[in-house]
Amino acid sequence: MKHIGAVQVVVTADEFDREPTLAELDAIELESPVILAEVDLLDAQIKTLDRPENDIDTRRIRRARKRVLTARRDLANRTADASAPGGAA
């Protein structure tokens, strides 16, 4: 009986067998406020799944959506400022 097995080097690609680079970690850190705000929004939406929405739930979701939009705006402004050539005169 022949042993059928894959060669380890072929199966495991080097590209996926590494730690994140510093640039990738910086990008994650830059986007973390947006990620956290989206998690809060999802939590608020999940809380309303098994019961009818009331005024408190509606306000909670509205505030969470506002935090997501604010975090996205801040991220867009930071990335736009960082990529703008030159500087203020």
N, CA, C and O atoms as a CHARMM CRD file, in Angstrom:
* protein
*
  356
    1    1 MET  N      0.83800  -1.17600   0.00000 PROA 1      0.00000
    2    1 MET  CA     0.00000   0.00000   0.00000 PROA 1      0.00000
    3    1 MET  C      0.87900   1.23400   0.00000 PROA 1      0.00000
    4    1 MET  O      1.79900   1.35400   0.80800 PROA 1      0.00000
    5    2 LYS  N      0.59000   2.15000  -0.91100 PROA 2      0.00000
    6    2 LYS  CA     1.36800   3.37700  -1.00500 PROA 2      0.00000
    7    2 LYS  C      0.79900   4.41400  -0.05000 PROA 2      0.00000
    8    2 LYS  O     -0.41300   4.50100   0.14600 PROA 2      0.00000
    9    3 HSD  N      1.67900   5.18700   0.53100 PROA 3      0.00000
   10    3 HSD  CA     1.25700   6.28400   1.40700 PROA 3      0.00000
   11    3 HSD  C      0.96800   7.50000   0.54100 PROA 3      0.00000
   12    3 HSD  O      1.83800   7.98400  -0.18300 PROA 3      0.00000
   13    4 ILE  N     -0.25400   7.98200   0.62200 PROA 4      0.00000
   14    4 ILE  CA    -0.63800   9.16300  -0.14400 PROA 4      0.00000
   15    4 ILE  C     -0.63100  10.34400   0.80600 PROA 4      0.00000
   16    4 ILE  O     -1.41800  10.39500   1.75100 PROA 4      0.00000
   17    5 GLY  N      0.23100  11.26400   0.56400 PROA 5      0.00000
   18    5 GLY  CA     0.31400  12.44400   1.41200 PROA 5      0.00000
   19    5 GLY  C      0.85800  13.60800   0.62600 PROA 5      0.00000
   20    5 GLY  O      1.60900  13.43300  -0.33300 PROA 5      0.00000
   21    6 ALA  N      0.48600  14.76200   1.02600 PROA 6      0.00000
   22    6 ALA  CA     0.94700  15.96600   0.34200 PROA 6      0.00000
   23    6 ALA  C      2.27600  16.39900   0.91000 PROA 6      0.00000
   24    6 ALA  O      2.56900  16.19400   2.08800 PROA 6      0.00000
   25    7 VAL  N      3.06000  16.99200   0.06500 PROA 7      0.00000
   26    7 VAL  CA     4.32100  17.55100   0.51000 PROA 7      0.00000
   27    7 VAL  C      3.99900  18.80900   1.30500 PROA 7      0.00000
   28    7 VAL  O      3.24300  19.66300   0.84100 PROA 7      0.00000
   29    8 GLN  N      4.55700  18.92300   2.47700 PROA 8      0.00000
   30    8 GLN  CA     4.19800  20.01000   3.39300 PROA 8      0.00000
   31    8 GLN  C      4.45400  21.38100   2.78700 PROA 8      0.00000
   32    8 GLN  O      3.65100  22.29100   2.98900 PROA 8      0.00000
   33    9 VAL  N      5.52500  21.55500   2.06500 PROA 9      0.00000
   34    9 VAL  CA     5.86300  22.86200   1.51300 PROA 9      0.00000
   35    9 VAL  C      4.82700  23.31000   0.49300 PROA 9      0.00000
   36    9 VAL  O      4.52100  24.49900   0.40300 PROA 9      0.00000
   37   10 VAL  N      4.29300  22.38500  -0.26600 PROA 10     0.00000
   38   10 VAL  CA     3.31300  22.73000  -1.28400 PROA 10     0.00000
   39   10 VAL  C      1.97400  23.08500  -0.64500 PROA 10     0.00000
   40   10 VAL  O      1.29300  23.99900  -1.11200 PROA 10     0.00000
   41   11 VAL  N      1.59100  22.38300   0.40500 PROA 11     0.00000
   42   11 VAL  CA     0.30000  22.60200   1.04700 PROA 11     0.00000
   43   11 VAL  C      0.28400  23.90500   1.82300 PROA 11     0.00000
   44   11 VAL  O     -0.68300  24.66200   1.73900 PROA 11     0.00000
   45   12 THR  N      1.32000  24.17400   2.56400 PROA 12     0.00000
   46   12 THR  CA     1.38700  25.36100   3.39900 PROA 12     0.00000
   47   12 THR  C      2.11900  26.46600   2.64400 PROA 12     0.00000
   48   12 THR  O      3.33100  26.39000   2.44200 PROA 12     0.00000
   49   13 ALA  N      1.39400  27.47100   2.23700 PROA 13     0.00000
   50   13 ALA  CA     2.01300  28.57500   1.51100 PROA 13     0.00000
   51   13 ALA  C      2.73400  29.49400   2.47900 PROA 13     0.00000
   52   13 ALA  O      2.25300  29.74100   3.58500 PROA 13     0.00000
   53   14 ASP  N      3.86900  29.99200   2.07000 PROA 14     0.00000
   54   14 ASP  CA     4.65100  30.88700   2.92600 PROA 14     0.00000
   55   14 ASP  C      3.90900  32.18700   3.20800 PROA 14     0.00000
   56   14 ASP  O      4.06600  32.77500   4.27800 PROA 14     0.00000
   57   15 GLU  N      3.10900  32.63300   2.25700 PROA 15     0.00000
   58   15 GLU  CA     2.40500  33.90100   2.40300 PROA 15     0.00000
   59   15 GLU  C      1.45200  33.89600   3.59900 PROA 15     0.00000
   60   15 GLU  O      1.27600  34.92700   4.24700 PROA 15     0.00000
   61   16 PHE  N      0.84600  32.76800   3.89400 PROA 16     0.00000
   62   16 PHE  CA    -0.12500  32.68800   4.98100 PROA 16     0.00000
   63   16 PHE  C      0.50700  32.23600   6.29300 PROA 16     0.00000
   64   16 PHE  O     -0.16100  32.18800   7.32600 PROA 16     0.00000
   65   17 ASP  N      1.76000  31.91400   6.25000 PROA 17     0.00000
   66   17 ASP  CA     2.43600  31.38900   7.43400 PROA 17     0.00000
   67   17 ASP  C      3.34300  32.45300   8.04100 PROA 17     0.00000
   68   17 ASP  O      4.53000  32.21700   8.26900 PROA 17     0.00000
   69   18 ARG  N      2.77100  33.62500   8.30000 PROA 18     0.00000
   70   18 ARG  CA     3.57100  34.70900   8.84400 PROA 18     0.00000
   71   18 ARG  C      2.73500  35.54900   9.79300 PROA 18     0.00000
   72   18 ARG  O      1.50700  35.46900   9.81000 PROA 18     0.00000
   73   19 GLU  N      3.41700  36.33900  10.56400 PROA 19     0.00000
   74   19 GLU  CA     2.76700  37.28100  11.46900 PROA 19     0.00000
   75   19 GLU  C      2.42000  38.55300  10.68500 PROA 19     0.00000
   76   19 GLU  O      3.00100  38.80200   9.62900 PROA 19     0.00000
   77   20 PRO  N      1.48200  39.35700  11.19200 PROA 20     0.00000
   78   20 PRO  CA     1.17700  40.62000  10.50800 PROA 20     0.00000
   79   20 PRO  C      2.37600  41.56400  10.55300 PROA 20     0.00000
   80   20 PRO  O      3.14200  41.58400  11.51600 PROA 20     0.00000
   81   21 THR  N      2.51100  42.33200   9.49800 PROA 21     0.00000
   82   21 THR  CA     3.59500  43.30500   9.45500 PROA 21     0.00000
   83   21 THR  C      3.23400  44.51800  10.32100 PROA 21     0.00000
   84   21 THR  O      2.09400  44.67000  10.75800 PROA 21     0.00000
   85   22 LEU  N      4.20800  45.35400  10.55200 PROA 22     0.00000
   86   22 LEU  CA     3.95000  46.56100  11.34100 PROA 22     0.00000
   87   22 LEU  C      2.94600  47.47000  10.64500 PROA 22     0.00000
   88   22 LEU  O      2.12200  48.10500  11.30200 PROA 22     0.00000
   89   23 ALA  N      3.01000  47.53500   9.32300 PROA 23     0.00000
   90   23 ALA  CA     2.05200  48.36200   8.58100 PROA 23     0.00000
   91   23 ALA  C      0.63500  47.82200   8.74100 PROA 23     0.00000
   92   23 ALA  O     -0.30800  48.59800   8.89400 PROA 23     0.00000
   93   24 GLU  N      0.47700  46.49600   8.70700 PROA 24     0.00000
   94   24 GLU  CA    -0.84700  45.90100   8.89500 PROA 24     0.00000
   95   24 GLU  C     -1.36300  46.13700  10.30400 PROA 24     0.00000
   96   24 GLU  O     -2.54800  46.41200  10.49200 PROA 24     0.00000
   97   25 LEU  N     -0.49300  46.03500  11.29100 PROA 25     0.00000
   98   25 LEU  CA    -0.90000  46.30000  12.67600 PROA 25     0.00000
   99   25 LEU  C     -1.28500  47.76200  12.86400 PROA 25     0.00000
  100   25 LEU  O     -2.23400  48.06600  13.58800 PROA 25     0.00000
  101   26 ASP  N     -0.55900  48.66300  12.22100 PROA 26     0.00000
  102   26 ASP  CA    -0.90200  50.08700  12.29300 PROA 26     0.00000
  103   26 ASP  C     -2.26200  50.35600  11.65400 PROA 26     0.00000
  104   26 ASP  O     -3.04400  51.15700  12.16600 PROA 26     0.00000
  105   27 ALA  N     -2.54200  49.68600  10.53700 PROA 27     0.00000
  106   27 ALA  CA    -3.84000  49.86200   9.87600 PROA 27     0.00000
  107   27 ALA  C     -4.97200  49.35000  10.75200 PROA 27     0.00000
  108   27 ALA  O     -6.03500  49.96700  10.81800 PROA 27     0.00000
  109   28 ILE  N     -4.75500  48.23400  11.42000 PROA 28     0.00000
  110   28 ILE  CA    -5.77100  47.68700  12.32900 PROA 28     0.00000
  111   28 ILE  C     -6.00100  48.65100  13.48800 PROA 28     0.00000
  112   28 ILE  O     -7.14200  48.90700  13.87500 PROA 28     0.00000
  113   29 GLU  N     -4.92400  49.17900  14.03100 PROA 29     0.00000
  114   29 GLU  CA    -5.05200  50.11900  15.14400 PROA 29     0.00000
  115   29 GLU  C     -5.76800  51.40000  14.71400 PROA 29     0.00000
  116   29 GLU  O     -6.54000  51.97500  15.48200 PROA 29     0.00000
  117   30 LEU  N     -5.50900  51.83800  13.48900 PROA 30     0.00000
  118   30 LEU  CA    -6.15900  53.03600  12.96900 PROA 30     0.00000
  119   30 LEU  C     -7.65900  52.80700  12.79300 PROA 30     0.00000
  120   30 LEU  O     -8.46100  53.71200  13.02500 PROA 30     0.00000
  121   31 GLU  N     -8.03300  51.59800  12.38100 PROA 31     0.00000
  122   31 GLU  CA    -9.43600  51.28300  12.13300 PROA 31     0.00000
  123   31 GLU  C    -10.17500  50.76000  13.36300 PROA 31     0.00000
  124   31 GLU  O    -11.38600  50.55300  13.29700 PROA 31     0.00000
  125   32 SER  N     -9.49200  50.54400  14.47000 PROA 32     0.00000
  126   32 SER  CA   -10.13100  49.94900  15.64000 PROA 32     0.00000
  127   32 SER  C    -11.30400  50.75300  16.19200 PROA 32     0.00000
  128   32 SER  O    -12.26100  50.12900  16.65000 PROA 32     0.00000
  129   33 PRO  N    -11.31200  52.09800  16.18700 PROA 33     0.00000
  130   33 PRO  CA   -12.51400  52.79700  16.66300 PROA 33     0.00000
  131   33 PRO  C    -13.75100  52.49300  15.81100 PROA 33     0.00000
  132   33 PRO  O    -14.86000  52.39100  16.33500 PROA 33     0.00000
  133   34 VAL  N    -13.55500  52.34900  14.50300 PROA 34     0.00000
  134   34 VAL  CA   -14.68100  52.00500  13.62700 PROA 34     0.00000
  135   34 VAL  C    -15.16600  50.59400  13.93100 PROA 34     0.00000
  136   34 VAL  O    -16.36900  50.34400  14.00300 PROA 34     0.00000
  137   35 ILE  N    -14.23100  49.68500  14.10600 PROA 35     0.00000
  138   35 ILE  CA   -14.59100  48.29600  14.39000 PROA 35     0.00000
  139   35 ILE  C    -15.36100  48.20600  15.69700 PROA 35     0.00000
  140   35 ILE  O    -16.38400  47.52500  15.76900 PROA 35     0.00000
  141   36 LEU  N    -14.88600  48.88200  16.72200 PROA 36     0.00000
  142   36 LEU  CA   -15.56000  48.83900  18.02200 PROA 36     0.00000
  143   36 LEU  C    -16.94800  49.47500  17.95700 PROA 36     0.00000
  144   36 LEU  O    -17.88500  48.98300  18.58500 PROA 36     0.00000
  145   37 ALA  N    -17.08200  50.56400  17.20200 PROA 37     0.00000
  146   37 ALA  CA   -18.39100  51.20500  17.06200 PROA 37     0.00000
  147   37 ALA  C    -19.35800  50.28600  16.31900 PROA 37     0.00000
  148   37 ALA  O    -20.53900  50.22300  16.65900 PROA 37     0.00000
  149   38 GLU  N    -18.86400  49.57500  15.30600 PROA 38     0.00000
  150   38 GLU  CA   -19.72400  48.64900  14.57500 PROA 38     0.00000
  151   38 GLU  C    -20.13800  47.46500  15.44900 PROA 38     0.00000
  152   38 GLU  O    -21.25500  46.96200  15.32700 PROA 38     0.00000
  153   39 VAL  N    -19.24800  47.02500  16.32300 PROA 39     0.00000
  154   39 VAL  CA   -19.59600  45.94000  17.26000 PROA 39     0.00000
  155   39 VAL  C    -20.67800  46.41200  18.22200 PROA 39     0.00000
  156   39 VAL  O    -21.60600  45.66200  18.52600 PROA 39     0.00000
  157   40 ASP  N    -20.57000  47.64300  18.70200 PROA 40     0.00000
  158   40 ASP  CA   -21.60000  48.19400  19.59300 PROA 40     0.00000
  159   40 ASP  C    -22.94900  48.28900  18.88100 PROA 40     0.00000
  160   40 ASP  O    -23.98700  47.99400  19.47400 PROA 40     0.00000
  161   41 LEU  N    -22.93700  48.69700  17.62200 PROA 41     0.00000
  162   41 LEU  CA   -24.17600  48.75400  16.84900 PROA 41     0.00000
  163   41 LEU  C    -24.77500  47.37100  16.68400 PROA 41     0.00000
  164   41 LEU  O    -25.98300  47.18800  16.83800 PROA 41     0.00000
  165   42 LEU  N    -23.94700  46.41300  16.37600 PROA 42     0.00000
  166   42 LEU  CA   -24.43300  45.04000  16.22900 PROA 42     0.00000
  167   42 LEU  C    -25.00400  44.51300  17.53400 PROA 42     0.00000
  168   42 LEU  O    -26.03100  43.83400  17.52700 PROA 42     0.00000
  169   43 ASP  N    -24.36100  44.81200  18.64700 PROA 43     0.00000
  170   43 ASP  CA   -24.88800  44.40500  19.95100 PROA 43     0.00000
  171   43 ASP  C    -26.25900  45.02800  20.21300 PROA 43     0.00000
  172   43 ASP  O    -27.16500  44.35600  20.70600 PROA 43     0.00000
  173   44 ALA  N    -26.40600  46.29400  19.88700 PROA 44     0.00000
  174   44 ALA  CA   -27.69000  46.97200  20.09500 PROA 44     0.00000
  175   44 ALA  C    -28.77600  46.34800  19.20900 PROA 44     0.00000
  176   44 ALA  O    -29.92200  46.20600  19.63600 PROA 44     0.00000
  177   45 GLN  N    -28.41700  45.98200  17.99400 PROA 45     0.00000
  178   45 GLN  CA   -29.39000  45.36300  17.09700 PROA 45     0.00000
  179   45 GLN  C    -29.75400  43.95600  17.55200 PROA 45     0.00000
  180   45 GLN  O    -30.90900  43.54600  17.43600 PROA 45     0.00000
  181   46 ILE  N    -28.78600  43.21900  18.06500 PROA 46     0.00000
  182   46 ILE  CA   -29.04700  41.85800  18.53800 PROA 46     0.00000
  183   46 ILE  C    -29.99100  41.87100  19.73200 PROA 46     0.00000
  184   46 ILE  O    -30.83500  40.98500  19.86700 PROA 46     0.00000
  185   47 LYS  N    -29.85200  42.87100  20.60000 PROA 47     0.00000
  186   47 LYS  CA   -30.71500  42.95300  21.77600 PROA 47     0.00000
  187   47 LYS  C    -32.18700  43.09300  21.41000 PROA 47     0.00000
  188   47 LYS  O    -33.05900  42.72800  22.19800 PROA 47     0.00000
  189   48 THR  N    -32.47000  43.61800  20.22100 PROA 48     0.00000
  190   48 THR  CA   -33.86000  43.83600  19.82700 PROA 48     0.00000
  191   48 THR  C    -34.44000  42.68500  19.01300 PROA 48     0.00000
  192   48 THR  O    -35.59500  42.75900  18.59400 PROA 48     0.00000
  193   49 LEU  N    -33.67800  41.63600  18.78100 PROA 49     0.00000
  194   49 LEU  CA   -34.15700  40.54500  17.92700 PROA 49     0.00000
  195   49 LEU  C    -35.30000  39.74100  18.54500 PROA 49     0.00000
  196   49 LEU  O    -36.21900  39.33000  17.83800 PROA 49     0.00000
  197   50 ASP  N    -35.25200  39.51900  19.83800 PROA 50     0.00000
  198   50 ASP  CA   -36.23300  38.62500  20.45200 PROA 50     0.00000
  199   50 ASP  C    -37.38300  39.35400  21.14900 PROA 50     0.00000
  200   50 ASP  O    -38.16100  38.74000  21.88000 PROA 50     0.00000
  201   51 ARG  N    -37.48300  40.63900  20.92500 PROA 51     0.00000
  202   51 ARG  CA   -38.58800  41.38900  21.52600 PROA 51     0.00000
  203   51 ARG  C    -38.92400  42.57300  20.64300 PROA 51     0.00000
  204   51 ARG  O    -38.10200  42.98900  19.82600 PROA 51     0.00000
  205   52 PRO  N    -40.10100  43.11500  20.79000 PROA 52     0.00000
  206   52 PRO  CA   -40.45000  44.30300  20.00000 PROA 52     0.00000
  207   52 PRO  C    -39.59900  45.49900  20.43100 PROA 52     0.00000
  208   52 PRO  O    -39.26200  45.65400  21.60500 PROA 52     0.00000
  209   53 GLU  N    -39.27000  46.32300  19.46700 PROA 53     0.00000
  210   53 GLU  CA   -38.46500  47.50300  19.76500 PROA 53     0.00000
  211   53 GLU  C    -39.25800  48.49600  20.59700 PROA 53     0.00000
  212   53 GLU  O    -40.43400  48.74700  20.33400 PROA 53     0.00000
  213   54 ASN  N    -38.60500  49.05500  21.60100 PROA 54     0.00000
  214   54 ASN  CA   -39.23500  50.11000  22.38900 PROA 54     0.00000
  215   54 ASN  C    -38.41800  51.39400  22.23000 PROA 54     0.00000
  216   54 ASN  O    -37.43800  51.41700  21.48400 PROA 54     0.00000
  217   55 ASP  N    -38.80600  52.42900  22.90700 PROA 55     0.00000
  218   55 ASP  CA   -38.13100  53.72400  22.75400 PROA 55     0.00000
  219   55 ASP  C    -36.65800  53.66200  23.15300 PROA 55     0.00000
  220   55 ASP  O    -35.80500  54.26600  22.50300 PROA 55     0.00000
  221   56 ILE  N    -36.37300  52.93600  24.21300 PROA 56     0.00000
  222   56 ILE  CA   -34.97800  52.83500  24.68100 PROA 56     0.00000
  223   56 ILE  C    -34.12700  52.11900  23.65500 PROA 56     0.00000
  224   56 ILE  O    -33.00900  52.54800  23.37000 PROA 56     0.00000
  225   57 ASP  N    -34.64300  51.01800  23.08800 PROA 57     0.00000
  226   57 ASP  CA   -33.89300  50.29100  22.05800 PROA 57     0.00000
  227   57 ASP  C    -33.67500  51.16400  20.82200 PROA 57     0.00000
  228   57 ASP  O    -32.59800  51.16000  20.22600 PROA 57     0.00000
  229   58 THR  N    -34.69900  51.90000  20.45400 PROA 58     0.00000
  230   58 THR  CA   -34.58200  52.78000  19.29500 PROA 58     0.00000
  231   58 THR  C    -33.50300  53.82300  19.51500 PROA 58     0.00000
  232   58 THR  O    -32.70600  54.08300  18.61400 PROA 58     0.00000
  233   59 ARG  N    -33.46300  54.42700  20.69400 PROA 59     0.00000
  234   59 ARG  CA   -32.42700  55.41700  21.00300 PROA 59     0.00000
  235   59 ARG  C    -31.04500  54.77900  21.05100 PROA 59     0.00000
  236   59 ARG  O    -30.06500  55.36300  20.58700 PROA 59     0.00000
  237   60 ARG  N    -30.97500  53.57600  21.61700 PROA 60     0.00000
  238   60 ARG  CA   -29.69100  52.87800  21.71100 PROA 60     0.00000
  239   60 ARG  C    -29.12400  52.61200  20.30900 PROA 60     0.00000
  240   60 ARG  O    -27.93500  52.82000  20.06800 PROA 60     0.00000
  241   61 ILE  N    -29.97300  52.15600  19.39500 PROA 61     0.00000
  242   61 ILE  CA   -29.52700  51.88100  18.02900 PROA 61     0.00000
  243   61 ILE  C    -29.15600  53.18100  17.31600 PROA 61     0.00000
  244   61 ILE  O    -28.15800  53.22900  16.59600 PROA 61     0.00000
  245   62 ARG  N    -29.94400  54.22100  17.50900 PROA 62     0.00000
  246   62 ARG  CA   -29.65400  55.50200  16.87800 PROA 62     0.00000
  247   62 ARG  C    -28.30800  56.05800  17.35600 PROA 62     0.00000
  248   62 ARG  O    -27.51900  56.55400  16.55200 PROA 62     0.00000
  249   63 ARG  N    -28.04700  55.97300  18.66900 PROA 63     0.00000
  250   63 ARG  CA   -26.76400  56.44300  19.19900 PROA 63     0.00000
  251   63 ARG  C    -25.60400  55.60500  18.66200 PROA 63     0.00000
  252   63 ARG  O    -24.54100  56.13500  18.34000 PROA 63     0.00000
  253   64 ALA  N    -25.82000  54.29000  18.56800 PROA 64     0.00000
  254   64 ALA  CA   -24.76500  53.41400  18.05000 PROA 64     0.00000
  255   64 ALA  C    -24.48100  53.72100  16.58600 PROA 64     0.00000
  256   64 ALA  O    -23.32100  53.72200  16.17300 PROA 64     0.00000
  257   65 ARG  N    -25.51700  53.98000  15.79400 PROA 65     0.00000
  258   65 ARG  CA   -25.30700  54.34800  14.38500 PROA 65     0.00000
  259   65 ARG  C    -24.54800  55.66900  14.28200 PROA 65     0.00000
  260   65 ARG  O    -23.68500  55.83200  13.42000 PROA 65     0.00000
  261   66 LYS  N    -24.87600  56.60400  15.16500 PROA 66     0.00000
  262   66 LYS  CA   -24.18200  57.89000  15.16000 PROA 66     0.00000
  263   66 LYS  C    -22.70700  57.69700  15.50500 PROA 66     0.00000
  264   66 LYS  O    -21.85000  58.35200  14.91200 PROA 66     0.00000
  265   67 ARG  N    -22.39500  56.81300  16.44800 PROA 67     0.00000
  266   67 ARG  CA   -20.99400  56.54800  16.79600 PROA 67     0.00000
  267   67 ARG  C    -20.24200  55.91500  15.62600 PROA 67     0.00000
  268   67 ARG  O    -19.07300  56.22100  15.39000 PROA 67     0.00000
  269   68 VAL  N    -20.92800  55.02600  14.89000 PROA 68     0.00000
  270   68 VAL  CA   -20.29600  54.41400  13.71400 PROA 68     0.00000
  271   68 VAL  C    -19.98800  55.48000  12.66700 PROA 68     0.00000
  272   68 VAL  O    -18.88500  55.52100  12.12400 PROA 68     0.00000
  273   69 LEU  N    -20.95400  56.33200  12.38800 PROA 69     0.00000
  274   69 LEU  CA   -20.74000  57.38700  11.39600 PROA 69     0.00000
  275   69 LEU  C    -19.62700  58.34800  11.82200 PROA 69     0.00000
  276   69 LEU  O    -18.81400  58.77200  11.00000 PROA 69     0.00000
  277   70 THR  N    -19.60100  58.68200  13.09800 PROA 70     0.00000
  278   70 THR  CA   -18.55800  59.57700  13.61300 PROA 70     0.00000
  279   70 THR  C    -17.18600  58.92300  13.49000 PROA 70     0.00000
  280   70 THR  O    -16.22200  59.57100  13.08100 PROA 70     0.00000
  281   71 ALA  N    -17.09400  57.64800  13.84100 PROA 71     0.00000
  282   71 ALA  CA   -15.81700  56.94200  13.74900 PROA 71     0.00000
  283   71 ALA  C    -15.36600  56.82300  12.29600 PROA 71     0.00000
  284   71 ALA  O    -14.18000  56.96900  12.00200 PROA 71     0.00000
  285   72 ARG  N    -16.30200  56.55800  11.38600 PROA 72     0.00000
  286   72 ARG  CA   -15.94300  56.48300   9.96300 PROA 72     0.00000
  287   72 ARG  C    -15.49000  57.83900   9.43900 PROA 72     0.00000
  288   72 ARG  O    -14.53300  57.91700   8.66800 PROA 72     0.00000
  289   73 ARG  N    -16.17200  58.91400   9.85200 PROA 73     0.00000
  290   73 ARG  CA   -15.78400  60.25500   9.43100 PROA 73     0.00000
  291   73 ARG  C    -14.38000  60.58600   9.93300 PROA 73     0.00000
  292   73 ARG  O    -13.54700  61.09400   9.18300 PROA 73     0.00000
  293   74 ASP  N    -14.13000  60.29400  11.20200 PROA 74     0.00000
  294   74 ASP  CA   -12.81600  60.57400  11.77000 PROA 74     0.00000
  295   74 ASP  C    -11.72600  59.77900  11.05500 PROA 74     0.00000
  296   74 ASP  O    -10.64200  60.30200  10.79600 PROA 74     0.00000
  297   75 LEU  N    -12.01300  58.51900  10.73700 PROA 75     0.00000
  298   75 LEU  CA   -11.04100  57.70400  10.01800 PROA 75     0.00000
  299   75 LEU  C    -10.78500  58.26400   8.62400 PROA 75     0.00000
  300   75 LEU  O     -9.63800  58.33600   8.18100 PROA 75     0.00000
  301   76 ALA  N    -11.83800  58.65700   7.94200 PROA 76     0.00000
  302   76 ALA  CA   -11.67600  59.22700   6.59700 PROA 76     0.00000
  303   76 ALA  C    -10.87200  60.52300   6.65100 PROA 76     0.00000
  304   76 ALA  O    -10.02900  60.76600   5.78900 PROA 76     0.00000
  305   77 ASN  N    -11.12800  61.35100   7.65500 PROA 77     0.00000
  306   77 ASN  CA   -10.38500  62.60000   7.78000 PROA 77     0.00000
  307   77 ASN  C     -8.91600  62.34500   8.10400 PROA 77     0.00000
  308   77 ASN  O     -8.03400  63.03100   7.58800 PROA 77     0.00000
  309   78 ARG  N     -8.65500  61.35700   8.96000 PROA 78     0.00000
  310   78 ARG  CA    -7.25700  61.04000   9.28900 PROA 78     0.00000
  311   78 ARG  C     -6.50000  60.50100   8.08900 PROA 78     0.00000
  312   78 ARG  O     -5.35600  60.88700   7.84800 PROA 78     0.00000
  313   79 THR  N     -7.13800  59.60200   7.32600 PROA 79     0.00000
  314   79 THR  CA    -6.45900  59.04700   6.16400 PROA 79     0.00000
  315   79 THR  C     -6.30000  60.08900   5.07200 PROA 79     0.00000
  316   79 THR  O     -5.31000  60.06900   4.34000 PROA 79     0.00000
  317   80 ALA  N     -7.25700  61.00000   4.95100 PROA 80     0.00000
  318   80 ALA  CA    -7.13600  62.06400   3.95200 PROA 80     0.00000
  319   80 ALA  C     -6.02000  63.02600   4.33300 PROA 80     0.00000
  320   80 ALA  O     -5.26700  63.47700   3.47000 PROA 80     0.00000
  321   81 ASP  N     -5.90900  63.33900   5.60900 PROA 81     0.00000
  322   81 ASP  CA    -4.84300  64.22500   6.06000 PROA 81     0.00000
  323   81 ASP  C     -3.47300  63.57200   5.88000 PROA 81     0.00000
  324   81 ASP  O     -2.50300  64.24000   5.52400 PROA 81     0.00000
  325   82 ALA  N     -3.40200  62.26800   6.12900 PROA 82     0.00000
  326   82 ALA  CA    -2.13200  61.57600   6.01600 PROA 82     0.00000
  327   82 ALA  C     -1.68900  61.42600   4.57100 PROA 82     0.00000
  328   82 ALA  O     -0.48900  61.38500   4.29900 PROA 82     0.00000
  329   83 SER  N     -2.63800  61.34400   3.63200 PROA 83     0.00000
  330   83 SER  CA    -2.26400  61.12600   2.24500 PROA 83     0.00000
  331   83 SER  C     -2.17200  62.41900   1.44300 PROA 83     0.00000
  332   83 SER  O     -1.79400  62.39000   0.27200 PROA 83     0.00000
  333   84 ALA  N     -2.50800  63.54200   2.05000 PROA 84     0.00000
  334   84 ALA  CA    -2.44800  64.81700   1.33100 PROA 84     0.00000
  335   84 ALA  C     -0.99200  65.21100   1.11600 PROA 84     0.00000
  336   84 ALA  O     -0.20600  65.23700   2.06300 PROA 84     0.00000
  337   85 PRO  N     -0.63600  65.51600  -0.12100 PROA 85     0.00000
  338   85 PRO  CA     0.76100  65.91600  -0.37400 PROA 85     0.00000
  339   85 PRO  C      1.01800  67.32500   0.16900 PROA 85     0.00000
  340   85 PRO  O      0.12500  68.16900   0.23700 PROA 85     0.00000
  341   86 GLY  N      2.25700  67.53400   0.54400 PROA 86     0.00000
  342   86 GLY  CA     2.63600  68.85700   1.04200 PROA 86     0.00000
  343   86 GLY  C      2.08400  69.12200   2.42000 PROA 86     0.00000
  344   86 GLY  O      1.80100  68.19600   3.18000 PROA 86     0.00000
  345   87 GLY  N      1.93500  70.36500   2.73000 PROA 87     0.00000
  346   87 GLY  CA     1.41400  70.72900   4.03200 PROA 87     0.00000
  347   87 GLY  C      0.78900  72.10900   3.96600 PROA 87     0.00000
  348   87 GLY  O      0.73900  72.74400   2.91200 PROA 87     0.00000
  349   88 ALA  N      0.32700  72.54300   5.08500 PROA 88     0.00000
  350   88 ALA  CA    -0.27500  73.87600   5.14000 PROA 88     0.00000
  351   88 ALA  C      0.82300  74.91900   4.99400 PROA 88     0.00000
  352   88 ALA  O      1.93000  74.75200   5.50800 PROA 88     0.00000
  353   89 ALA  N      0.50800  75.96900   4.30500 PROA 89     0.00000
  354   89 ALA  CA     1.51400  77.01100   4.07000 PROA 89     0.00000
  355   89 ALA  C      1.61700  77.94200   5.24300 PROA 89     0.00000
  356   89 ALA  O      2.41400  78.87900   5.22000 PROA 89     0.00000
